[in-house]
Amino acid sequence: MAQEFVNSKIHPGKVVVFIKPTCPYCRKTQEILSALPFKHGLLEFVDITANSDTSEIQDYLQQLTGARTVPRVFIGKDCIGGCSDLQSMQQSGELLTRLKTIGALQ
């Protein structure tokens, strides 16, 4: 169930972030990404606490990405990590480059 749920959210031309609403790093990640000019429907925040199997989802994220912490940020099919990884990519300019590459920005 958790594996199917996570895999159904990740798409090549989309940015998906698995979050918990109470997490300050998740909120910061949402702020950074929400400020960018995404095409409609190509940025999705997935609240894993809305499911009864939150722990299983985090276990599967660990299998998939090497970490079970949130946020887990996927640009297309690639997990780039969490909030600090996103901030590093933003500062270096790599974030905009990657988002343009997958066609997610207006």
C-alpha positions as CSV (number, residue, x, y, z in Angstrom):
1,M,0.0,0.0,0.0
2,A,2.7,2.5,1.0
3,Q,4.9,1.6,-2.0
4,E,1.9,2.0,-4.4
5,F,0.9,5.3,-2.8
6,V,4.4,6.8,-3.1
7,N,5.1,5.5,-6.6
8,S,1.7,6.8,-7.8
9,K,2.7,10.3,-6.8
10,I,6.1,10.5,-8.5
11,H,6.1,11.5,-12.2
12,P,8.8,12.5,-14.6
13,G,7.6,16.1,-15.3
14,K,6.5,17.0,-11.8
15,V,7.8,18.1,-8.4
16,V,6.4,16.1,-5.5
17,V,7.3,16.8,-1.9
18,F,6.3,14.3,0.9
19,I,5.6,16.4,4.0
20,K,4.2,16.5,7.5
21,P,2.3,19.8,8.1
22,T,3.7,20.3,11.6
23,C,7.4,20.0,10.4
24,P,9.2,23.3,10.2
25,Y,11.5,22.0,7.5
26,C,8.5,21.0,5.4
27,R,7.0,24.4,5.8
28,K,10.3,26.1,4.7
29,T,10.4,23.7,1.7
30,Q,6.8,24.7,0.8
31,E,7.7,28.4,1.0
32,I,10.7,28.0,-1.3
33,L,8.9,26.0,-3.9
34,S,5.6,27.9,-3.7
35,A,7.4,31.1,-4.6
36,L,8.4,29.7,-8.0
37,P,6.3,30.0,-11.2
38,F,5.2,26.4,-11.6
39,K,2.9,25.3,-14.3
40,H,-0.5,24.4,-12.9
41,G,-0.5,20.9,-11.4
42,L,3.2,20.3,-11.6
43,L,4.0,21.0,-7.9
44,E,2.4,18.7,-5.3
45,F,2.8,18.6,-1.6
46,V,1.7,15.2,-0.2
47,D,0.8,15.1,3.5
48,I,1.8,11.7,4.6
49,T,0.0,12.1,8.0
50,A,-3.3,12.1,6.1
51,N,-2.8,8.3,5.8
52,S,-3.1,5.7,8.5
53,D,0.2,4.1,7.3
54,T,2.5,7.1,7.8
55,S,5.2,4.9,9.3
56,E,5.1,2.5,6.4
57,I,5.3,5.4,3.9
58,Q,8.4,6.7,5.7
59,D,9.9,3.2,5.7
60,Y,9.4,2.9,1.9
61,L,10.8,6.4,1.4
62,Q,13.9,5.2,3.3
63,Q,14.2,2.2,0.9
64,L,13.7,4.5,-2.1
65,T,15.9,7.5,-1.1
66,G,18.1,6.4,1.8
67,A,16.3,8.6,4.4
68,R,12.9,8.3,6.1
69,T,12.8,12.0,7.2
70,V,10.5,14.5,5.6
71,P,10.4,16.6,3.5
72,R,11.5,14.3,0.7
73,V,11.7,16.3,-2.5
74,F,11.4,14.6,-5.9
75,I,12.2,16.5,-9.0
76,G,10.8,14.2,-11.6
77,K,11.8,10.7,-10.7
78,D,14.9,11.9,-8.7
79,C,14.9,12.5,-5.0
80,I,17.1,15.5,-4.3
81,G,16.8,15.1,-0.6
82,G,15.3,17.4,2.0
83,C,15.0,21.0,2.9
84,S,18.8,21.8,3.3
85,D,19.5,20.0,-0.1
86,L,16.8,22.1,-1.7
87,Q,18.2,25.3,-0.2
88,S,21.7,24.4,-1.5
89,M,20.3,23.8,-5.0
90,Q,18.4,27.1,-4.8
91,Q,21.6,29.0,-3.8
92,S,23.7,27.4,-6.5
93,G,21.1,28.0,-9.3
94,E,20.8,24.3,-9.9
95,L,17.2,24.2,-8.7
96,L,15.9,26.5,-11.5
97,T,18.0,24.6,-14.0
98,R,16.5,21.2,-13.0
99,L,13.0,22.6,-12.9
100,K,13.4,24.0,-16.4
101,T,14.9,20.7,-17.6
102,I,11.7,18.8,-16.7
103,G,9.5,21.6,-18.0
104,A,7.8,22.4,-14.7
105,L,8.1,26.1,-14.8
106,Q,5.9,28.6,-16.7
